[in-house]
Amino acid sequence: MKIGFFDSGVGGFTVLAQALKQMPNHEYLYFADSKNAPYGVKSKNEVLKLTETAVDFLKSEGAEIIVIACNTATSAAATHVRKKHNIPIIGIEPAIRPALEIEGRVLVTATSLTLNEEKFTNLLKGLDTEGLVDTCALDELVQFAENEIFDDHIILPYLVKKMSQFELSSYGSIVLGCTHFPLFKHTLKKLMPHATLVDGSVGVVKNLKRFVANSVPSEKIQFYISGTKANEKEAKRLTHILNHARS
């Protein structure tokens, strides 16, 4: 079965890694819209159009189900593209619900667009009945990931500066509300060793499994960059980042 994955860039690899772990025997089509990344600082209308283009492309390549492995694109465009297509389209949203089950306050990290979207506001309003959730935009992490910058000496000072307004010891969990962010989980744990890192990939794959039939053992991944099949050099680079996500 062909399963399409779409993200603004390499962040969706954190969700694909979870899918490969639980569902290895399928053919995956991964669309990284790296030429238009990052999405988090674009307008909602721009993200909607880019998402529509990516979903149209994946379906034309034979995808029978599509995962929008991007919180920003899900917020801005998932409802629209579901109305347009007759195949299952699964989105992802910040995993606030499981985070609230952990003792302590919750810090939700995401892109600015995700945090400012009505979809997120409504989600937070429905779940955070005791006022335990704070939010922090970490847009630059997307660019760090796209440029394969994972060095603690660069990432840690950035995180310290961005989170300086928060009393980090009060948080029992930190929600990684952008699929790029789990690529920095090791650095985040150094900053907040006491906190549980929560992301939506497990929930997405659980949902995906509901739609996917069993297949013969034949794991295969085809990479596309903004609608063009990745060449050997690009595929090698993307595989390297995917392996980082799987570690």
C-alpha positions as CSV (number, residue, x, y, z in Angstrom):
1,M,0.0,0.0,0.0
2,K,1.3,3.4,-0.9
3,I,1.2,5.9,2.0
4,G,2.0,9.5,1.4
5,F,3.7,11.7,3.9
6,F,3.9,15.5,3.6
7,D,5.8,18.1,5.6
8,S,7.2,21.5,4.9
9,G,10.6,19.9,5.1
10,V,12.3,17.2,7.1
11,G,10.3,17.5,10.3
12,G,7.8,14.8,9.1
13,F,10.6,12.3,9.4
14,T,9.9,12.1,13.1
15,V,6.4,10.8,12.3
16,L,7.6,8.6,9.4
17,A,10.1,7.1,11.8
18,Q,7.3,6.1,14.1
19,A,5.4,4.6,11.1
20,L,8.4,2.6,9.9
21,K,8.8,1.3,13.5
22,Q,5.2,0.0,13.7
23,M,4.4,-0.5,10.0
24,P,7.5,-1.4,8.1
25,N,5.9,-3.4,5.3
26,H,4.5,-0.6,3.1
27,E,5.6,1.8,0.3
28,Y,6.1,5.3,1.5
29,L,6.1,8.5,-0.6
30,Y,7.7,11.4,1.3
31,F,7.1,14.9,0.1
32,A,9.5,17.5,1.7
33,D,8.5,21.0,0.5
34,S,12.0,22.3,1.4
35,K,12.0,24.9,-1.3
36,N,9.1,26.7,0.5
37,A,10.1,26.0,4.1
38,P,9.6,27.2,6.7
39,Y,5.7,27.3,6.9
40,G,5.4,28.6,10.4
41,V,6.1,32.2,9.4
42,K,3.9,32.2,6.3
43,S,0.3,33.3,6.1
44,K,-2.5,30.8,6.5
45,N,-3.5,31.2,2.8
46,E,0.0,30.5,1.6
47,V,0.2,27.4,3.7
48,L,-3.2,26.2,2.5
49,K,-2.1,26.6,-1.2
50,L,1.2,24.8,-0.6
51,T,-0.5,21.9,1.2
52,E,-3.1,21.6,-1.5
53,T,-0.3,21.3,-4.1
54,A,1.5,18.7,-2.1
55,V,-1.6,16.5,-1.5
56,D,-2.6,16.8,-5.1
57,F,0.9,15.6,-6.1
58,L,1.0,12.7,-3.7
59,K,-2.3,11.5,-4.8
60,S,-1.2,11.7,-8.5
61,E,1.8,9.5,-7.5
62,G,-0.6,6.8,-6.3
63,A,-0.9,7.6,-2.6
64,E,-3.9,5.8,-1.2
65,I,-3.7,7.6,2.2
66,I,-1.9,10.8,3.1
67,V,-0.4,11.9,6.4
68,I,0.0,15.7,6.8
69,A,3.0,15.3,9.1
70,C,3.2,19.0,9.8
71,N,1.3,20.7,12.6
72,T,1.3,24.1,10.8
73,A,-0.2,22.6,7.6
74,T,-2.7,20.6,9.6
75,S,-3.9,23.7,11.4
76,A,-4.2,25.8,8.2
77,A,-5.3,23.3,5.6
78,A,-6.4,19.8,6.7
79,T,-10.1,20.6,6.7
80,H,-9.9,22.1,3.2
81,V,-8.0,19.2,1.6
82,R,-10.2,16.5,3.2
83,K,-13.2,18.1,1.5
84,K,-11.4,18.0,-1.9
85,H,-10.2,14.4,-1.9
86,N,-11.9,11.0,-1.4
87,I,-9.0,9.3,0.3
88,P,-8.1,9.3,4.1
89,I,-6.1,12.4,5.1
90,I,-4.6,12.3,8.6
91,G,-3.3,15.4,10.3
92,I,-1.3,16.0,13.4
93,E,-1.9,18.5,16.3
94,P,0.0,19.3,19.5
95,A,-0.4,16.4,22.0
96,I,-1.8,18.5,24.8
97,R,-4.2,15.8,26.1
98,P,-1.6,13.2,27.0
99,A,0.7,16.0,28.4
100,L,-2.0,17.1,30.8
101,E,-2.0,13.6,32.3
102,I,1.5,14.1,33.5
103,E,2.0,15.9,36.9
104,G,3.1,19.6,36.6
105,R,2.6,22.4,34.2
106,V,2.7,21.9,30.4
107,L,4.8,23.9,28.0
108,V,3.6,23.7,24.4
109,T,6.2,24.6,21.8
110,A,5.3,25.1,18.2
111,T,5.6,27.5,15.3
112,S,4.0,31.0,15.5
113,L,1.3,30.1,12.9
114,T,0.3,27.0,14.8
115,L,0.0,28.8,18.1
116,N,-2.0,31.7,16.5
117,E,-4.4,29.5,14.6
118,E,-8.1,29.2,15.8
119,K,-7.8,25.4,15.6
120,F,-5.1,25.5,18.4
121,T,-7.0,28.1,20.4
122,N,-10.1,25.9,20.4
123,L,-8.1,22.8,21.3
124,L,-6.4,24.6,24.2
125,K,-9.7,26.0,25.4
126,G,-11.3,22.6,25.5
127,L,-8.5,20.8,27.3
128,D,-6.8,23.3,29.6
129,T,-9.6,23.8,32.1
130,E,-7.2,24.5,35.0
131,G,-4.9,26.9,33.3
132,L,-1.8,24.6,33.3
133,V,-0.6,25.2,29.8
134,D,1.9,27.8,28.6
135,T,3.1,28.3,25.0
136,C,6.4,29.1,23.4
137,A,7.1,29.7,19.7
138,L,10.4,28.2,18.5
139,D,10.3,29.0,14.8
140,E,14.1,29.0,14.3
141,L,14.3,25.3,15.2
142,V,12.7,24.5,11.8
143,Q,15.5,26.3,10.0
144,F,18.1,24.6,12.2
145,A,16.7,21.2,11.2
146,E,16.4,22.0,7.5
147,N,20.1,23.0,7.6
148,E,21.1,19.9,9.6
149,I,22.3,22.0,12.6
150,F,21.9,19.8,15.6
151,D,25.0,21.0,17.6
152,D,24.3,21.5,21.3
153,H,26.6,24.5,21.3
154,I,24.2,26.3,18.9
155,I,20.8,24.9,19.9
156,L,21.1,25.0,23.7
157,P,21.9,28.8,23.9
158,Y,19.0,29.4,21.5
159,L,16.6,27.4,23.7
160,V,17.8,29.0,26.9
161,K,17.2,32.5,25.4
162,K,13.7,31.6,24.1
163,M,12.6,29.9,27.3
164,S,14.2,32.5,29.7
165,Q,10.7,33.8,30.7
166,F,9.6,30.4,32.0
167,E,10.3,28.7,35.3
168,L,11.4,25.5,33.7
169,S,11.4,23.4,36.9
170,S,7.6,23.8,37.2
171,Y,6.9,21.9,34.0
172,G,6.2,18.2,34.1
173,S,6.0,17.9,30.3
174,I,6.9,19.8,27.1
175,V,4.8,19.3,24.1
176,L,6.7,19.2,20.8
177,G,4.0,20.8,18.6
178,C,6.1,20.9,15.4
179,T,7.3,17.7,13.8
180,H,10.8,19.2,13.4
181,F,11.2,19.6,17.2
182,P,11.7,15.9,18.1
183,L,14.9,16.1,16.1
184,F,16.2,18.1,19.0
185,K,14.9,15.9,21.8
186,H,18.4,15.1,23.1
187,T,19.2,18.8,23.6
188,L,15.8,19.5,25.1
189,K,16.4,16.8,27.7
190,K,19.6,18.5,28.7
191,L,17.7,21.7,29.3
192,M,14.7,20.1,31.0
193,P,15.9,16.6,32.2
194,H,13.0,16.3,34.6
195,A,10.3,16.9,32.0
196,T,8.6,14.3,29.7
197,L,8.8,15.1,26.0
198,V,5.4,14.6,24.3
199,D,4.8,14.6,20.5
200,G,1.9,13.6,18.4
201,S,3.6,10.9,16.2
202,V,2.4,8.0,18.2
203,G,-1.2,9.1,18.0
204,V,-0.9,9.8,14.2
205,V,0.4,6.3,13.5
206,K,-2.2,4.7,15.7
207,N,-4.8,6.5,13.6
208,L,-3.0,5.6,10.4
209,K,-3.1,1.9,11.3
210,R,-6.9,2.0,11.3
211,F,-6.9,2.7,7.6
212,V,-4.0,0.5,6.4
213,A,-4.3,-3.0,5.3
214,N,-1.6,-5.6,5.8
215,S,1.0,-5.8,3.0
216,V,3.9,-8.1,1.9
217,P,7.3,-7.3,3.5
218,S,8.7,-4.6,1.2
219,E,9.7,-1.4,3.0
220,K,10.4,1.2,0.4
221,I,10.7,5.0,0.6
222,Q,10.6,7.4,-2.3
223,F,11.6,11.0,-1.6
224,Y,10.3,14.1,-3.3
225,I,11.4,17.7,-2.8
226,S,8.7,20.2,-3.6
227,G,7.2,18.0,-6.3
228,T,10.4,16.7,-7.9
229,K,11.9,13.2,-7.3
230,A,14.9,13.6,-5.1
231,N,18.2,12.8,-6.9
232,E,20.8,10.4,-5.4
233,K,22.6,13.1,-3.5
234,E,19.4,14.6,-2.1
235,A,18.0,11.2,-1.2
236,K,21.2,10.3,0.7
237,R,20.9,13.6,2.7
238,L,17.3,12.9,3.5
239,T,18.0,9.3,4.5
240,H,20.7,10.6,6.9
241,I,18.2,12.9,8.6
242,L,15.6,10.1,8.7
243,N,18.1,7.9,10.4
244,H,18.7,10.7,12.9
245,A,14.9,10.8,13.6
246,R,14.9,7.0,14.1
247,S,17.7,7.1,16.6
